[in-house]
Amino acid sequence: MFGIFKKPLYIKAPVGGEVVDLSSVPDEVFANKLAGDGVAMIPTDGEFLSPIDGIIIKIFDTNHAYIVRNDNGIEVMVHIGLDTVSLNSKGFERIAQQGDTIKAGEVVIKVDLEYIKTNATDIITPIVISDDASYKSLEKFYGEMKPLQNIMEMR
């Protein structure tokens, strides 16, 4: 009964840059929302933060992507660039660890942005959320964002 009045969940920008529609990502899995709904960012700095309070449930071995789950079971994945898995961690420095409890705004991965731009397919960074039926809507905010500005709101 009290779930009707659930507070909105705000997903924060994990990095500074321009927020664009997920359909603009030049990768079918992300553009067609096969990995989940969300937005993408064109980052302007190299510190990637947690977009929500929660637990880091996964940091990929190559440090190119991570997933944070909050207390309500919502999972947010930050996938830094496209085809960055092929860089085998070069240009990425893991700061947080899988299993860590983390607050929105804490650094997870530091990236050499120029290296990624030069050596990966694209620096565009999809930020996608798990499908969760307990939330009725997902609002997305586009344009230039500073780290920790709201980029999505789940109601």
ChimeraX attribute file (.defattr): number of C-alpha atoms within 10 A of each C-alpha:
attribute: neighborCount
match mode: 1-to-1
recipient: residues
	/A:1	4
	/A:2	5
	/A:3	8
	/A:4	9
	/A:5	8
	/A:6	10
	/A:7	10
	/A:8	13
	/A:9	17
	/A:10	19
	/A:11	24
	/A:12	23
	/A:13	30
	/A:14	29
	/A:15	25
	/A:16	21
	/A:17	20
	/A:18	17
	/A:19	23
	/A:20	22
	/A:21	16
	/A:22	23
	/A:23	17
	/A:24	15
	/A:25	21
	/A:26	13
	/A:27	14
	/A:28	12
	/A:29	12
	/A:30	23
	/A:31	20
	/A:32	14
	/A:33	15
	/A:34	10
	/A:35	17
	/A:36	21
	/A:37	19
	/A:38	25
	/A:39	26
	/A:40	28
	/A:41	30
	/A:42	19
	/A:43	25
	/A:44	15
	/A:45	16
	/A:46	18
	/A:47	21
	/A:48	25
	/A:49	25
	/A:50	30
	/A:51	31
	/A:52	24
	/A:53	18
	/A:54	23
	/A:55	20
	/A:56	23
	/A:57	19
	/A:58	17
	/A:59	21
	/A:60	14
	/A:61	12
	/A:62	17
	/A:63	25
	/A:64	27
	/A:65	22
	/A:66	23
	/A:67	24
	/A:68	28
	/A:69	21
	/A:70	18
	/A:71	9
	/A:72	10
	/A:73	11
	/A:74	18
	/A:75	21
	/A:76	25
	/A:77	25
	/A:78	24
	/A:79	24
	/A:80	29
	/A:81	24
	/A:82	20
	/A:83	16
	/A:84	24
	/A:85	18
	/A:86	13
	/A:87	16
	/A:88	12
	/A:89	16
	/A:90	17
	/A:91	19
	/A:92	21
	/A:93	16
	/A:94	18
	/A:95	14
	/A:96	18
	/A:97	16
	/A:98	16
	/A:99	13
	/A:100	14
	/A:101	15
	/A:102	22
	/A:103	16
	/A:104	17
	/A:105	19
	/A:106	18
	/A:107	18
	/A:108	24
	/A:109	22
	/A:110	18
	/A:111	20
	/A:112	14
	/A:113	19
	/A:114	12
	/A:115	14
	/A:116	22
	/A:117	15
	/A:118	10
	/A:119	16
	/A:120	15
	/A:121	14
	/A:122	18
	/A:123	23
	/A:124	23
	/A:125	27
	/A:126	30
	/A:127	30
	/A:128	24
	/A:129	24
	/A:130	16
	/A:131	12
	/A:132	14
	/A:133	7
	/A:134	13
	/A:135	17
	/A:136	8
	/A:137	12
	/A:138	15
	/A:139	11
	/A:140	17
	/A:141	15
	/A:142	15
	/A:143	12
	/A:144	15
	/A:145	21
	/A:146	18
	/A:147	20
	/A:148	20
	/A:149	17
	/A:150	18
	/A:151	26
	/A:152	23
	/A:153	16
	/A:154	17
	/A:155	16
